[in-house]
């Protein structure tokens, strides 16, 4: 073999080795994942001015000690961020200049502590986001390294206790519905499934003799199987003197849901305030939602 061929082969194998090394390095995922298999039952979010505690109880997340249920999608996002922390890069160490640069000072940082059965499973000290709002500077699990993490953790953990409150009072599967009654004044009417035909509905109580529109009846039942309020109001707000309606719904479990709605003139408008036996808190209702629970049975008759 000539010297020229030997040199060419040597160059070829050298280039091949470089390509192989680059391919291997390129296939390595630069993202480091700090992962925990434990799902927290308590999440505490602390800043210099406030602390929000979320606790799991009987399958629902509650905020503080006020019996407000937290919005499920918000809590799910928090749990996902806690269980899988994606580290993109290490950018520095904790120190006065670095803390200020990345909003990790005591005055600006937000600390998230996740606990399972009394044991800490993750601690994230959150600073600021990048200019794209797609990454976040943070310290993890008490270490002094400052990391660039994937995701906007500021957005995930920045809602106040009031903002985290769920506006869903209840949700019932249509198949679990048994019956409902509406009381306005001294008159109570109701609706239930026809015992002789599970695909149709019949009126009960003080409903007049009329032909019930089955599609309208089904549509109304579907609409009362959930209740999403307009907003929560201060617990100290007195209830208006005039109770517009009292609504009750029985479900297969044997439970009864009770909603009372009060009306109060407010200038040219009317304000509606509601209570429910599923929560100790009062809430504000829109006119549309109020009319759904104060419906007259004649609205369900065949046109």
C-alpha positions, 0 to 999 in steps of 0.5 A: 500500500502506497504512502498516499493511500495510507494517509488517505485512510488515516484521514478517513478514519480520523474523520469517521471517529469525529463523526461518531463522537459528535453523534454520541454527544449530540444524542445525549439529552442536555436536560437534567431532570430532578424527579420524585415519584411521591405526590405531595399532600401539602404545598406551601408557597411563601413570599416575603409578605404572604404564605399560601398553604394547599392541603389534600383532604378526601381527594380535594385540595383546600386553601388554608383553613377556610374550606375553599376548594382550590382550582384543580387545573392550578394544583395539577400544574403545580404538582407536575412542576414539583414532580419533574424539575427540568434543569437546562443549565447551571448559571451561578451560585447563591451570593449577593450579586447573583441573588439580586440579578435573578430575583432570588433575594428574600424580598423577591423570591418565592419558595415552594415547599412540597410535603408528603406524609410530613416529609419534604419531597421538594423545595424550589426557590423561584426567582425571575423568568427569562425574557421569553417567559419560557424558563425560570431561574431557581434554586432546588432542594436547598442547594446553593446552585442557581439553575435555569429551569424549563417552564414558567414557574413564576406563573405556575406558583404566583396566584394568590389564595383568592385567585386559587379558589375554585368557582365550581360549587358542585358537579354531578354526573347526569346518570347520578341525578335522581330528582330536583325541586324548585321552591318559589314562595309557597309553591314547590314543583319538581322533576324526576325520571319516569319510573316506567321509562328511564328515558323520559321525565315526569313532573312532581309537586305543585306542577300544573297539568301540562305536556312536558317537553322531554328535550327541554326537560333533559336539557334543564336537568343537564344544566343543573347537574353543575354549578359554577358561580360568578365570584365569592363574596365576603363571609360577613356580607348579610343575606338579603331579606328576600329569598328568591328561590330554594333549589334541592337536588337528590343524587344516587348516593343519597346526598341532597344538594341545597342551593338558596338564592337571595335577591337584592335591588342594586340601583337599576340592577338586581344583585343575587347572592347564593348559599349552598350546603356544600360550602360555608361561604356565600357567593355572587351569581349572574342573572343567567345562573339565577334563572336556571335555578329559579326556573318555572315548570311552565318553561318546560312545557311543549310549545 
